[in-house]
Amino acid sequence: MGKGNADDRLNSEIERIRTQFLAGLPEQVTQLEAAVAGLDASHGAARLDALRRASATAHALAGSAGSFGYPALGAAAAALESSLNAAADDRGSNPAGGAHAELLQRFVLCAQHAVDGLPSVVVSESRPSRPYERAGTVVIIEDDPALSMRLTNYLHHFGYEIRHFADATRFCAAAPTLGRPTALLIDNALPEGALAGIQAALSRPDAMAGTPIIFMSVNDSQEARIAALHAGGRAYLHKPVEPAEVLDTLEAIAETRQSRPIRVLVVDDEASMVDYHRAVLEAAGFDTVGLTDPADFLECMREQQPDLVLLDLHMPGYSGADLAAMIHQIAPFAGIPVLFVSAEHDTDTQDAAMLSGGDDFLTKPISAERLVAAVRYRATRHRQLRNLMKNDSLTGLLNHASIKSRLASETNRIVRHGGSLAVGMIDIDHFKQVNDTFGHANGDRILRELAMLLRRRLRSSDTAGRYGGEEFVVLLPNTSLDAAVGLLDAIRDDFSQVSHFVGARELRVSFSGGVATLDNWPSSEAVLMAADAALYAAKKAGRNQIHKARPHPAAANGGQ
C-alpha cells in the first residue's frame, strides 16, 4: 500500500474528526456560556465546583481547537481557562466576573468564526480597567470575511458584541436562538442570490420584530432601495462601506430609541379636560404632567422642566396669556413652546394671546389627531433647536459655552451641598498632521469617534463637551483624582487601539490628557486652567498619556 494512499486516508480521517469537532462546538460554547453565567449565582463550595467544571471545558477546547487548525480559538479558550483557574486557586473568593465575561466574549467570537468558516478575528488583549455599558449585539450577515472582520474589530471597541453569519441559510437556522439583537446588518447579495439578504430580513422570527435593519449593497438602484425599505430597512449603505459609517448609523438609531419621551405640561382649571388631554397624549407616547391650579404654574415649570406647555386661556384668577408672557421672561423657559387650548372664538382675543408668547391656538373642541400632531411638531422642533444651541454640531457633545456653563453649575452645586468634581481636559495628538495627511473629512470622523467612545464609557452623571478644535472637557462628579486619571487612561488606551480606515490605509490615533479636582482649586476657571496645564505637561512628556494637575499652593489639604 503506497504512502500516498495512507496519507490520503489520514487526511480524510482528520477532516472527519475536524468536521465532528465543529459540529459539536456550538453545544460546547453554550455549556461554557451557561457555566460562566452561573458563577455569579453560586457561592462557597458550589462556586468552586462551577469554576472547576468551566475550567475543564475551556481546557479541553484549548487543546483540541489548536489541533484542528484554530489557534486563535485555542488561545481564547486557554486565556479563559487561566482566568477560571486563578479564581479557583483563590477558593472562589474572587468573583472576577467581568474578566471572565470579557474573555468568554472573545472565545465565543472566535468559535463563531470557526463554525462559519472564517479566519479568527484578532481582538486586542487590552481591556478597559473600568467596566462600561455595552452598546448591544449586532448580527452581521455578510459573505466577505475581510469586511466582516474589519467591522467586528472596529465595532468591538465601541461596546458592540458581534454575531456573524456568512450566508442567509445559517442565519435563518440560528435566528430563533438569537433573541432580539440591537440591529441586523445585512448584505443584500449573499451566496443564495442577489436579494437573499432581503429575504433573510423578511424571514426573521417574530422575536426580532422591530429590530432595526441596516442593509449594505453594491446595488445602488432605486428598486433595490425600495425593496430594502419594504423589508424593514432603517438605513441603506452603499458599498464599499467604511466601519465608521456603520457606527454612525448604529449610534443614530440608538439615539432615536433612547431619547426620553417629550414631556408636556397640561394646564387647565377643568380636571376633566386635563385628564382628557393627558389620556390622548400619553396614548401617543408623550410623558404628561397635569395641573389644575394655575397658582402653582411657575413652581411646576421649575420642577418638571417640560418640553411644551398646553395652556388654557381663561382660568380663575389667572390669564393664560399672562402665564405665557411670564415664563418667556425667564431665561431657561424662554424658548419653550406654548399652545393655547380654549373655546375662545374671537380672533382678536386669539391674536392678543399669541402675541403674549403663544406658538399656536387650538380651538375647543379639538380632535385627538390634531392635538397630537400640533404637540409633536412644536415640541420636536423645540428640542431640535435647543440641541443645536447647546450641542456641538459635529460630535453631538456639549459645545464650548454649554460645557463651561455645566462646569459652573457643578461648582455652585458643590459649594452649596458638598461633594467633589474631577475635571479632565483631553486633546488628540498630532491632529493637524492627521488633517493635513488624510483630509479634514477624516479628521472630523475621528473627532466623532472619540465623542462616541466618551459617551459609551462615561456614567450618566458625567458630562463631556467639545471645548474647541480637537480639545474635549470631561466633568466627573464625586470622582477622586486617581480614579479620574485611571478612567481617562483606560479610555485613552481603548482609543489608541481603534483602527481608523482611510480607504485601504489604516490609521491609529492617540490623545493626551490632564486632570484636576475642584477641591484643590478655588474656582471653575482655576480648575479648568489646572487641567489644561496638566494636559500641556502630558504633551511635553511625549503624548499619549494622562497627567495629574499640581495642587494649588493654597490648597488646605496639600493636594491628593
QUIPE-V854625 format. One record per backbone hydrogen bond with DSSP energy under -0.5 kcal/mol. CO is the residue of the C=O (numbers start at 1). NH is the residue of the N-H. E is the energy in kcal/mol with one decimal. If there is no record, write none. Layout:
co/nh/e
CO/NH/E
CO/NH/E
This chain:
co/nh/e
2/6/-1.6
3/7/-2.4
4/8/-2.3
5/9/-2.5
6/10/-2.4
7/11/-3.0
8/12/-2.6
9/13/-2.6
10/14/-2.8
11/15/-2.4
12/16/-2.0
13/17/-2.5
14/18/-2.8
15/19/-2.5
16/20/-2.3
17/21/-2.5
18/22/-2.4
19/23/-2.2
20/24/-1.7
21/25/-0.9
22/26/-0.7
24/28/-1.8
25/29/-2.7
26/30/-2.3
27/31/-2.3
28/32/-2.4
29/33/-2.8
30/34/-2.4
31/35/-2.3
32/36/-2.5
33/37/-2.6
34/38/-1.8
36/39/-1.2
37/40/-0.6
38/41/-0.7
39/42/-1.3
43/46/-1.1
43/47/-0.9
44/48/-2.1
45/49/-2.4
46/50/-2.1
47/51/-2.6
48/52/-2.1
49/53/-2.5
50/54/-2.4
51/55/-2.4
52/56/-2.3
53/57/-2.0
54/58/-2.4
55/59/-2.6
56/60/-2.2
57/61/-1.9
58/62/-2.3
59/63/-1.7
60/64/-2.2
61/65/-2.5
62/66/-0.8
63/67/-1.2
64/68/-1.6
65/70/-2.4
66/69/-1.3
70/74/-2.3
71/75/-2.6
72/76/-2.2
73/77/-2.3
74/78/-2.4
75/79/-2.3
76/80/-1.9
77/81/-2.6
78/82/-2.5
79/83/-1.9
80/84/-2.4
81/85/-2.7
82/86/-2.2
83/87/-1.7
84/88/-2.1
85/89/-2.7
86/90/-1.1
87/92/-2.4
88/91/-1.9
90/93/-1.5
93/95/-0.8
96/100/-2.3
97/101/-2.6
98/102/-2.3
99/103/-2.4
100/104/-2.8
101/105/-2.2
102/106/-1.7
103/107/-2.1
104/108/-3.0
105/109/-2.1
106/110/-2.1
107/111/-2.6
108/112/-2.5
109/113/-1.8
110/114/-1.9
111/115/-2.4
112/116/-2.1
113/118/-3.3
114/117/-0.9
121/123/-0.7
136/161/-2.8
137/182/-2.4
137/183/-1.2
138/140/-0.6
138/163/-2.1
139/141/-0.5
139/185/-3.3
140/142/-0.6
140/165/-2.7
141/187/-2.4
143/145/-0.9
144/148/-2.3
145/149/-2.5
146/150/-2.1
147/151/-2.6
148/152/-2.5
149/153/-2.7
150/154/-2.0
151/155/-2.9
152/156/-1.8
153/157/-0.9
154/157/-0.8
155/158/-1.1
155/160/-2.0
156/159/-1.9
159/135/-1.7
159/136/-1.0
161/138/-3.1
163/140/-2.9
165/142/-1.9
167/171/-1.5
168/172/-2.8
169/173/-1.8
170/174/-1.9
171/175/-2.2
174/177/-2.1
175/178/-1.7
179/181/-0.6
182/212/-0.6
183/139/-2.3
184/186/-0.6
184/214/-3.4
185/141/-2.8
186/216/-2.8
188/190/-0.7
188/197/-3.0
190/193/-2.2
193/190/-1.9
193/196/-1.5
195/199/-1.9
196/200/-2.3
197/201/-1.9
198/202/-2.1
199/203/-1.6
201/204/-1.1
205/208/-1.9
206/209/-2.0
208/211/-2.6
212/184/-2.4
213/215/-0.5
213/234/-3.3
213/235/-1.2
214/186/-2.8
215/237/-3.4
216/188/-2.7
217/239/-2.8
218/220/-0.8
221/225/-2.0
222/226/-2.5
223/227/-2.3
224/228/-2.2
225/229/-2.1
226/230/-2.5
227/231/-1.2
228/233/-2.6
229/232/-1.5
232/213/-0.7
235/215/-2.5
236/238/-0.5
237/217/-2.0
237/239/-0.5
242/245/-0.8
242/246/-1.5
243/247/-2.5
244/248/-2.6
245/249/-1.8
246/250/-2.5
247/251/-2.7
248/252/-2.2
249/253/-2.1
250/254/-2.4
251/255/-2.6
252/256/-1.8
253/257/-2.0
254/258/-2.2
255/259/-1.4
262/264/-0.5
262/287/-2.9
263/307/-2.6
263/308/-1.2
264/266/-0.6
264/289/-2.4
265/267/-0.6
265/310/-3.1
266/268/-0.5
266/291/-2.3
267/312/-2.1
269/271/-0.8
270/273/-0.5
270/274/-1.9
271/275/-2.6
272/276/-2.2
273/277/-2.8
274/278/-2.4
275/279/-2.2
276/280/-2.3
277/281/-2.4
278/282/-2.9
279/283/-1.8
280/284/-0.8
281/286/-2.4
282/285/-1.5
286/288/-0.6
287/264/-2.8
289/266/-3.2
291/268/-2.1
292/294/-0.7
293/296/-2.1
294/297/-1.6
296/300/-2.4
297/301/-2.4
298/302/-2.1
299/303/-2.0
300/304/-2.9
301/305/-2.0
307/337/-0.7
308/265/-2.5
309/311/-0.7
309/339/-3.0
310/267/-3.2
311/341/-2.4
313/315/-0.6
313/320/-3.0
315/318/-1.6
318/315/-1.5
319/323/-2.0
320/324/-2.3
321/325/-2.3
322/326/-2.4
323/327/-2.1
324/328/-1.4
326/329/-1.7
327/330/-1.3
329/331/-0.6
330/333/-1.8
330/334/-0.8
331/334/-1.1
333/336/-1.5
337/309/-2.4
338/340/-0.6
338/359/-3.4
338/360/-1.0
339/311/-2.8
340/362/-3.4
341/313/-0.6
342/364/-2.7
346/350/-2.2
347/351/-2.7
348/352/-2.3
349/353/-2.1
350/354/-2.3
351/355/-2.1
352/356/-1.0
353/356/-0.6
353/358/-0.8
354/357/-1.3
354/358/-0.9
360/340/-2.4
361/363/-0.6
362/342/-2.1
367/371/-2.3
368/372/-2.5
369/373/-2.4
370/374/-2.5
371/375/-2.4
372/376/-2.7
373/377/-2.3
374/378/-2.1
375/379/-2.7
376/380/-2.3
377/381/-2.1
378/382/-2.2
379/383/-2.5
380/384/-2.3
381/385/-2.4
382/386/-2.7
383/387/-2.3
384/388/-2.1
385/389/-1.8
386/390/-2.1
387/391/-3.0
390/399/-2.7
392/396/-2.3
397/392/-3.8
398/466/-2.6
399/403/-2.7
400/404/-1.7
401/405/-2.0
402/406/-2.4
403/407/-2.1
404/408/-2.2
405/409/-2.3
406/410/-2.7
407/411/-2.3
408/412/-2.4
409/413/-2.3
410/414/-2.2
411/415/-2.2
412/416/-2.0
413/417/-3.1
414/418/-2.3
420/478/-3.3
421/518/-2.7
422/476/-3.0
423/516/-2.3
424/474/-2.7
425/514/-2.4
426/472/-2.7
427/512/-2.5
428/431/-0.9
430/434/-1.6
431/435/-2.5
432/436/-2.7
433/437/-2.3
434/438/-2.9
435/439/-1.7
439/443/-1.7
440/444/-2.8
441/445/-1.7
442/446/-1.8
443/447/-1.9
444/448/-2.2
445/449/-2.1
446/450/-2.2
447/451/-2.1
448/452/-2.4
449/453/-2.2
450/454/-2.3
451/455/-2.3
452/456/-2.1
453/457/-2.0
454/458/-1.9
456/133/-0.6
459/462/-1.0
463/475/-3.3
464/398/-1.5
465/467/-0.8
465/473/-2.7
468/471/-2.6
470/428/-1.5
471/467/-1.5
471/468/-1.5
472/426/-2.7
473/465/-2.5
474/424/-3.0
474/476/-0.5
475/463/-2.1
475/477/-0.5
476/422/-2.2
476/479/-0.7
480/484/-2.4
481/485/-2.3
482/486/-2.4
483/487/-2.4
484/488/-2.5
485/489/-2.2
486/490/-1.9
487/491/-2.2
488/492/-2.6
489/493/-2.3
490/494/-2.3
491/495/-2.9
492/496/-2.2
493/497/-0.7
494/497/-1.1
495/498/-1.2
498/500/-0.7
499/501/-0.6
500/507/-3.0
501/503/-0.5
502/505/-2.0
505/502/-2.9
507/500/-3.3
510/429/-2.4
512/427/-2.5
513/547/-2.5
514/425/-2.8
515/549/-2.7
516/423/-3.5
517/520/-1.6
518/521/-1.6
520/552/-1.0
523/527/-2.3
524/528/-1.7
525/529/-2.2
526/530/-2.1
527/531/-2.2
528/532/-2.1
529/533/-2.2
530/534/-2.1
531/535/-2.1
532/536/-2.2
533/537/-2.0
534/538/-2.0
535/539/-2.3
536/540/-2.6
537/541/-1.7
538/543/-2.2
539/542/-1.4
545/513/-2.2
547/515/-2.0
552/555/-2.3
555/558/-1.4
